[in-house]
Amino acid sequence: MFGPRSLERRLFGWLLALALVPGLLVLAAAVIVGGRTLSTLGTLGPWDEVATTGRAVFQAADSAPAVDPALAEALGRHREGLSASVVQASRWQYLAERLLELLPWIVAALALLLTLAALVLSRRLARQLARPIGELVTWADLMARDEPLPGPGRRERREVREVAALRGALRGAAQRIAEGRARALESERVRAWGEMARRLAHEMKNPLTPLRLAAHRVGRAAAEDPRLEEPATVIAEETARLQEMAAQFAALGRPPSEVRSEVDLGELARGLLASDVPPEVETELVAAPGTPRVAGDYEALMRAFRNLLRNAVQAVTEADRARPPRIRVRVEAAGADVIVALEDSGPGVPDTLAERIFEPDYTLRAEGTGLGLAVVRQVVAGHGGSVEAAASELGGAAFIVRLPVAPRPVPDPAHEETP
């Protein structure tokens, strides 16, 4: 029923004591006062004396030789009233004696009813007060095991405001803890991949230099011997692919610089659209006027947005021509962040892969390295932002980057001009 030192047991004991002790004290006082009152009201002592003196008066009046008729009439009325009063007092005495005999049983019944009512109410209140605390302890254990908390139930609607607020605070804390764990795991994964990528890039760069020289020599020999033309082309293409892969590994293994400057993302997007998009692709830049700048590593941010833009170009140029190739970039402020949404009219990204495409070594293209979007997420996360994939209004994919606004410098009062 109860644990040896459970909160419900202690609450039950205190509530039962608070309910029984005052009630039993009041009941005992009522018994004492009521018994004395009944004894006083029910006694015939005073009425016996009045009846004795009255009979003496009536006898003296009856034996008198001549009685005033008016006095005789008054004495008759007094005799009748006195007789009625004595009879009524006898009845009250009889009732008082019976009540005094039944009083212990009545008191016992009332005490039993009071005890039963106190037991039921104390148990109910103790359970209602202890149950939420026990459930919240279970919630804390679930949070420690990284398991989801139960959703709102019907019983929570009848709980007091403080318990409901505590439940809401725990649910919010559980969500923030889960998000923090996810960020920590993602940061650790990116750090591990970055370290491995840095080592791979270093190992790949050593043989790439003689490979490029060999590819150049084979290309020169192919100009004299047509039989070497195809092998020379294959060697050159694969060497370029290895070089691109080494560059991607190097970028993944190089975190953003701690030296930050204010970056205008609208101008950055305008420059990339002009330099990295072929003329046959229609482009559109929507930059809200007065969009604040962000604080970041310009080279790292340009590398991240260039990867996104190149992916969009490949998506719209390699897809079927059911839709015209279009790329649209929107830059706007949203509270304390700046949002950059890059949309295209390509085939899009399936919802089931919207999160996995940011993992290193995962790509939807046969010739892709699977590192471009991983570099994007690493750079954005290094700037305290986030990136996600969604469906675009143009029919393809939309990559939404959210970066915090650069903090405004606090003016130094010593350098302010005084009028």
LUMTOR-405639 format. One record per residue (C-alpha): residue in one letter; x, y, z; residue number from 0. Coordinates in steps of 0.02 Angstrom, whole numbers, always signed. Example, Ala and Ser with C-alpha at 12.3 -4.5 7.8 and 13.67 -1.06 7.14 Angstrom:
// residues 2
REC   r        x        y        z     k
REC   a     +615     -225     +390     0
REC   s     +684      -53     +357     1
***
This chain:
// residues 419
REC   r        x        y        z     k
REC   m       +0       +0       +0     0
REC   f     +131     +126      +56     1
REC   g     +318     +121      +58     2
REC   p     +406     +129     +226     3
REC   r     +452     +312     +202     4
REC   s     +346     +360      +53     5
REC   l     +280     +536      +30     6
REC   e     +102     +470      +13     7
REC   r     +114     +383     +182     8
REC   r     +177     +538     +270     9
REC   l      +46     +648     +188    10
REC   f      -88     +522     +236    11
REC   g      -32     +524     +419    12
REC   w      -26     +712     +432    13
REC   l     -191     +740     +343    14
REC   l     -275     +607     +449    15
REC   a     -210     +688     +608    16
REC   l     -265     +860     +550    17
REC   a     -438     +794     +512    18
REC   l     -464     +685     +668    19
REC   v     -386     +782     +811    20
REC   p     -488     +944     +794    21
REC   g     -647     +846     +758    22
REC   l     -627     +731     +907    23
REC   l     -585     +877    +1022    24
REC   v     -740     +971     +965    25
REC   l     -845     +813     +987    26
REC   a     -778     +785    +1164    27
REC   a     -814     +966    +1211    28
REC   a     -989     +950    +1141    29
REC   v    -1019     +791    +1243    30
REC   i     -962     +872    +1405    31
REC   v    -1060    +1032    +1380    32
REC   g    -1212     +940    +1313    33
REC   g    -1216     +815    +1457    34
REC   r    -1208     +952    +1587    35
REC   t    -1341    +1052    +1496    36
REC   l    -1458     +903    +1486    37
REC   s    -1431     +865    +1669    38
REC   t    -1471    +1044    +1716    39
REC   l    -1623    +1060    +1603    40
REC   g    -1696     +891    +1646    41
REC   t    -1692     +903    +1838    42
REC   l    -1858     +923    +1938    43
REC   g    -1777     +996    +2095    44
REC   p    -1834    +1178    +2070    45
REC   w    -2005    +1123    +2011    46
REC   d    -2029    +1010    +2163    47
REC   e    -2000    +1157    +2279    48
REC   v    -2120    +1266    +2180    49
REC   a    -2251    +1126    +2183    50
REC   t    -2231    +1102    +2374    51
REC   t    -2249    +1287    +2414    52
REC   g    -2393    +1300    +2292    53
REC   r    -2488    +1158    +2375    54
REC   a    -2465    +1243    +2544    55
REC   v    -2536    +1404    +2473    56
REC   f    -2685    +1313    +2397    57
REC   q    -2722    +1221    +2561    58
REC   a    -2716    +1383    +2660    59
REC   a    -2832    +1465    +2538    60
REC   d    -2955    +1320    +2539    61
REC   s    -2963    +1318    +2731    62
REC   a    -2992    +1505    +2743    63
REC   p    -3171    +1551    +2801    64
REC   a    -3203    +1673    +2663    65
REC   v    -3106    +1690    +2504    66
REC   d    -3114    +1833    +2384    67
REC   p    -3194    +1767    +2223    68
REC   a    -3062    +1854    +2116    69
REC   l    -2923    +1780    +2221    70
REC   a    -3003    +1608    +2211    71
REC   e    -3011    +1621    +2020    72
REC   a    -2828    +1675    +2009    73
REC   l    -2775    +1534    +2123    74
REC   g    -2867    +1410    +2012    75
REC   r    -2779    +1470    +1856    76
REC   h    -2612    +1464    +1946    77
REC   r    -2647    +1286    +2004    78
REC   e    -2683    +1230    +1825    79
REC   g    -2526    +1314    +1755    80
REC   l    -2419    +1244    +1895    81
REC   s    -2484    +1069    +1863    82
REC   a    -2450    +1084    +1677    83
REC   s    -2272    +1148    +1710    84
REC   v    -2233    +1006    +1828    85
REC   v    -2296     +879    +1700    86
REC   q    -2191     +959    +1563    87
REC   a    -2037     +959    +1674    88
REC   s    -2064     +774    +1708    89
REC   r    -2069     +739    +1524    90
REC   w    -1907     +837    +1494    91
REC   q    -1824     +743    +1634    92
REC   y    -1875     +579    +1556    93
REC   l    -1805     +631    +1386    94
REC   a    -1643     +696    +1464    95
REC   e    -1616     +533    +1556    96
REC   r    -1643     +432    +1397    97
REC   l    -1525     +547    +1300    98
REC   l    -1392     +532    +1434    99
REC   e    -1406     +342    +1421   100
REC   l    -1389     +349    +1229   101
REC   l    -1256     +485    +1227   102
REC   p    -1104     +366    +1231   103
REC   w    -1173     +268    +1085   104
REC   i    -1211     +426     +986   105
REC   v    -1036     +492    +1021   106
REC   a     -958     +327     +967   107
REC   a    -1059     +327     +805   108
REC   l    -1009     +507     +766   109
REC   a     -827     +469     +804   110
REC   l     -833     +317     +690   111
REC   l     -911     +417     +548   112
REC   l     -784     +556     +573   113
REC   t     -642     +430     +570   114
REC   l     -705     +346     +412   115
REC   a     -729     +514     +325   116
REC   a     -555     +570     +379   117
REC   l     -479     +407     +316   118
REC   v     -561     +421     +146   119
REC   l     -525     +605     +120   120
REC   s     -346     +593     +186   121
REC   r     -308     +446      +75   122
REC   r     -380     +534      -76   123
REC   l     -288     +696      -43   124
REC   a     -124     +607       -5   125
REC   r     -136     +508     -166   126
REC   q     -179     +662     -269   127
REC   l      -34     +759     -194   128
REC   a      +94     +619     -204   129
REC   r      +47     +548     -375   130
REC   p     +111     +697     -479   131
REC   i     +276     +698     -383   132
REC   g     +299     +512     -413   133
REC   e     +261     +535     -598   134
REC   l     +384     +679     -610   135
REC   v     +518     +570     -530   136
REC   t     +482     +440     -665   137
REC   w     +495     +578     -796   138
REC   a     +666     +626     -730   139
REC   d     +721     +446     -749   140
REC   l     +654     +443     -927   141
REC   m     +751     +603     -965   142
REC   a     +909     +524     -896   143
REC   r     +884     +374    -1012   144
REC   d     +846     +489    -1160   145
REC   e     +671     +417    -1179   146
REC   p     +519     +521    -1232   147
REC   l     +403     +590    -1098   148
REC   p     +218     +547    -1097   149
REC   g     +102     +666    -1186   150
REC   p      -31     +773    -1099   151
REC   g     -171     +669    -1022   152
REC   r     -346     +706     -960   153
REC   r     -294     +701     -777   154
REC   e     -173     +844     -804   155
REC   r     -317     +962     -840   156
REC   r     -376     +946     -659   157
REC   e     -205     +973     -581   158
REC   v     -154    +1130     -491   159
REC   r      -66    +1266     -587   160
REC   e     +104    +1239     -508   161
REC   v     +109    +1052     -551   162
REC   a      +52    +1089     -729   163
REC   a     +188    +1222     -744   164
REC   l     +317    +1097     -679   165
REC   r     +261     +968     -807   166
REC   g     +276    +1097     -946   167
REC   a     +449    +1148     -885   168
REC   l     +506     +966     -884   169
REC   r     +439     +937    -1059   170
REC   g     +530    +1093    -1120   171
REC   a     +689    +1040    -1031   172
REC   a     +677     +865    -1106   173
REC   q     +660     +941    -1280   174
REC   r     +808    +1057    -1253   175
REC   i     +913     +914    -1182   176
REC   a     +870     +806    -1333   177
REC   e     +916     +948    -1450   178
REC   g    +1078     +976    -1355   179
REC   r    +1121     +792    -1364   180
REC   a    +1084     +790    -1549   181
REC   r    +1196     +943    -1575   182
REC   a    +1333     +863    -1470   183
REC   l    +1323     +701    -1568   184
REC   e    +1322     +797    -1732   185
REC   s    +1470     +901    -1675   186
REC   e    +1566     +746    -1623   187
REC   r    +1524     +660    -1788   188
REC   v    +1579     +811    -1888   189
REC   r    +1738     +825    -1785   190
REC   a    +1779     +642    -1813   191
REC   w    +1743     +654    -1999   192
REC   g    +1843     +815    -2008   193
REC   e    +1994     +735    -1927   194
REC   m    +1983     +585    -2043   195
REC   a    +1955     +698    -2193   196
REC   r    +2106     +804    -2149   197
REC   r    +2216     +649    -2143   198
REC   l    +2145     +580    -2305   199
REC   a    +2170     +746    -2393   200
REC   h    +2350     +748    -2335   201
REC   e    +2377     +568    -2394   202
REC   m    +2293     +602    -2562   203
REC   k    +2392     +758    -2602   204
REC   n    +2559     +665    -2598   205
REC   p    +2523     +548    -2747   206
REC   l    +2417     +678    -2839   207
REC   t    +2568     +783    -2888   208
REC   p    +2658     +643    -2985   209
REC   l    +2489     +586    -3054   210
REC   r    +2457     +759    -3129   211
REC   l    +2631     +761    -3203   212
REC   a    +2605     +587    -3275   213
REC   a    +2435     +638    -3345   214
REC   h    +2514     +789    -3427   215
REC   r    +2649     +681    -3509   216
REC   v    +2523     +553    -3569   217
REC   g    +2420     +695    -3641   218
REC   r    +2570     +759    -3738   219
REC   a    +2608     +584    -3800   220
REC   a    +2426     +562    -3853   221
REC   a    +2445     +710    -3971   222
REC   e    +2572     +607    -4070   223
REC   d    +2493     +434    -4045   224
REC   p    +2302     +428    -4067   225
REC   r    +2295     +261    -3977   226
REC   l    +2339     +351    -3815   227
REC   e    +2202     +482    -3832   228
REC   e    +2066     +385    -3739   229
REC   p    +2180     +326    -3595   230
REC   a    +2247     +503    -3580   231
REC   t    +2069     +572    -3566   232
REC   v    +2022     +443    -3433   233
REC   i    +2180     +479    -3334   234
REC   a    +2150     +667    -3341   235
REC   e    +1968     +653    -3288   236
REC   e    +2002     +535    -3144   237
REC   t    +2150     +639    -3088   238
REC   a    +2038     +794    -3087   239
REC   r    +1906     +696    -2990   240
REC   l    +2034     +641    -2861   241
REC   q    +2095     +819    -2847   242
REC   e    +1918     +882    -2819   243
REC   m    +1890     +746    -2689   244
REC   a    +2051     +795    -2600   245
REC   a    +1994     +976    -2598   246
REC   q    +1827     +924    -2524   247
REC   f    +1912     +819    -2391   248
REC   a    +2027     +965    -2351   249
REC   a    +1877    +1082    -2335   250
REC   l    +1786     +958    -2221   251
REC   g    +1939     +942    -2111   252
REC   r    +1962    +1131    -2098   253
REC   p    +1842    +1213    -1974   254
REC   p    +1790    +1396    -1996   255
REC   s    +1914    +1524    -1936   256
REC   e    +1887    +1606    -1768   257
REC   v    +1925    +1775    -1848   258
REC   r    +1754    +1842    -1896   259
REC   s    +1697    +1992    -1994   260
REC   e    +1529    +2061    -2046   261
REC   v    +1465    +1974    -2204   262
REC   d    +1326    +2036    -2317   263
REC   l    +1243    +1875    -2372   264
REC   g    +1145    +1965    -2508   265
REC   e    +1305    +2027    -2590   266
REC   l    +1385    +1856    -2567   267
REC   a    +1239    +1771    -2655   268
REC   r    +1240    +1901    -2795   269
REC   g    +1424    +1871    -2830   270
REC   l    +1404    +1680    -2832   271
REC   l    +1254    +1688    -2949   272
REC   a    +1357    +1792    -3069   273
REC   s    +1512    +1682    -3065   274
REC   d    +1453    +1502    -3037   275
REC   v    +1290    +1490    -3137   276
REC   p    +1294    +1460    -3326   277
REC   p    +1197    +1581    -3437   278
REC   e    +1063    +1454    -3487   279
REC   v    +1002    +1442    -3306   280
REC   e     +877    +1577    -3255   281
REC   t     +923    +1655    -3087   282
REC   e     +829    +1766    -2966   283
REC   l     +892    +1852    -2809   284
REC   v     +765    +1917    -2683   285
REC   a     +857    +2013    -2548   286
REC   a     +751    +2113    -2427   287
REC   p     +816    +2292    -2406   288
REC   g     +899    +2324    -2240   289
REC   t     +940    +2142    -2207   290
REC   p    +1066    +2138    -2065   291
REC   r    +1237    +2061    -2087   292
REC   v    +1307    +1907    -2002   293
REC   a    +1472    +1883    -1914   294
REC   g    +1574    +1745    -1994   295
REC   d    +1720    +1681    -2093   296
REC   y    +1691    +1750    -2267   297
REC   e    +1792    +1616    -2358   298
REC   a    +1706    +1473    -2265   299
REC   l    +1533    +1546    -2296   300
REC   m    +1571    +1572    -2480   301
REC   r    +1632    +1392    -2493   302
REC   a    +1472    +1328    -2411   303
REC   f    +1353    +1429    -2520   304
REC   r    +1456    +1387    -2675   305
REC   n    +1430    +1202    -2638   306
REC   l    +1243    +1230    -2623   307
REC   l    +1238    +1331    -2783   308
REC   r    +1339    +1204    -2882   309
REC   n    +1223    +1065    -2823   310
REC   a    +1076    +1168    -2883   311
REC   v    +1157    +1199    -3052   312
REC   q    +1191    +1013    -3074   313
REC   a    +1012     +972    -3022   314
REC   v     +931    +1089    -3149   315
REC   t    +1051    +1051    -3292   316
REC   e    +1053     +861    -3273   317
REC   a     +864     +843    -3247   318
REC   d     +738     +822    -3386   319
REC   r     +677     +980    -3470   320
REC   a     +497     +965    -3408   321
REC   r     +529    +1126    -3313   322
REC   p     +644    +1267    -3366   323
REC   p     +807    +1276    -3266   324
REC   r     +782    +1405    -3130   325
REC   i     +873    +1450    -2970   326
REC   r     +807    +1573    -2844   327
REC   v     +894    +1640    -2688   328
REC   r     +799    +1729    -2550   329
REC   v     +889    +1827    -2413   330
REC   e     +784    +1896    -2271   331
REC   a     +788    +1932    -2086   332
REC   a     +689    +1826    -1963   333
REC   g     +703    +1890    -1785   334
REC   a     +883    +1870    -1726   335
REC   d     +932    +1769    -1881   336
REC   v     +960    +1793    -2066   337
REC   i     +882    +1661    -2178   338
REC   v     +953    +1615    -2348   339
REC   a     +840    +1500    -2449   340
REC   l     +915    +1427    -2609   341
REC   e     +781    +1347    -2721   342
REC   d     +793    +1258    -2888   343
REC   s     +678    +1178    -3016   344
REC   g     +768    +1011    -3017   345
REC   p     +704     +841    -2965   346
REC   g     +705     +885    -2779   347
REC   v     +754     +782    -2627   348
REC   p     +642     +643    -2557   349
REC   d     +574     +681    -2383   350
REC   t     +651     +520    -2315   351
REC   l     +825     +581    -2366   352
REC   a     +808     +762    -2310   353
REC   e     +920     +730    -2160   354
REC   r    +1033     +595    -2226   355
REC   i    +1099     +695    -2374   356
REC   f    +1202     +798    -2252   357
REC   e    +1299     +646    -2194   358
REC   p    +1476     +628    -2261   359
REC   d    +1500     +501    -2399   360
REC   y    +1316     +502    -2448   361
REC   t    +1264     +569    -2618   362
REC   l    +1119     +556    -2739   363
REC   r    +1233     +572    -2892   364
REC   a    +1336     +433    -2966   365
REC   e    +1489     +543    -2984   366
REC   g    +1468     +641    -2823   367
REC   t    +1590     +635    -2678   368
REC   g    +1458     +650    -2542   369
REC   l    +1558     +785    -2453   370
REC   g    +1484     +947    -2519   371
REC   l    +1331     +955    -2406   372
REC   a    +1432     +889    -2259   373
REC   v    +1547    +1039    -2281   374
REC   v    +1395    +1153    -2288   375
REC   r    +1327    +1086    -2124   376
REC   q    +1497    +1096    -2041   377
REC   v    +1522    +1278    -2092   378
REC   v    +1345    +1330    -2043   379
REC   a    +1356    +1239    -1876   380
REC   g    +1524    +1321    -1844   381
REC   h    +1437    +1489    -1861   382
REC   g    +1299    +1442    -1738   383
REC   g    +1168    +1415    -1873   384
REC   s    +1069    +1274    -1952   385
REC   v    +1031    +1207    -2126   386
REC   e     +889    +1098    -2183   387
REC   a     +819    +1030    -2347   388
REC   a     +638    +1052    -2398   389
REC   a     +526    +1058    -2551   390
REC   s     +536    +1211    -2663   391
REC   e     +395    +1310    -2741   392
REC   l     +492    +1295    -2904   393
REC   g     +464    +1107    -2901   394
REC   g     +637    +1052    -2844   395
REC   a     +736    +1064    -2684   396
REC   a     +756    +1208    -2563   397
REC   f     +902    +1224    -2443   398
REC   i     +865    +1343    -2300   399
REC   v    +1014    +1413    -2205   400
REC   r     +986    +1507    -2042   401
REC   l    +1129    +1611    -1971   402
REC   p    +1130    +1726    -1819   403
REC   v    +1138    +1913    -1846   404
REC   a    +1304    +1996    -1806   405
REC   p    +1296    +2080    -1634   406
REC   r    +1296    +2268    -1641   407
REC   p    +1449    +2350    -1563   408
REC   v    +1415    +2443    -1402   409
REC   p    +1464    +2627    -1423   410
REC   d    +1601    +2689    -1308   411
REC   p    +1537    +2842    -1213   412
REC   a    +1716    +2909    -1204   413
REC   h    +1723    +2923    -1394   414
REC   e    +1549    +2993    -1419   415
REC   e    +1543    +3172    -1476   416
REC   t    +1460    +3292    -1357   417
REC   p    +1359    +3434    -1432   418
***
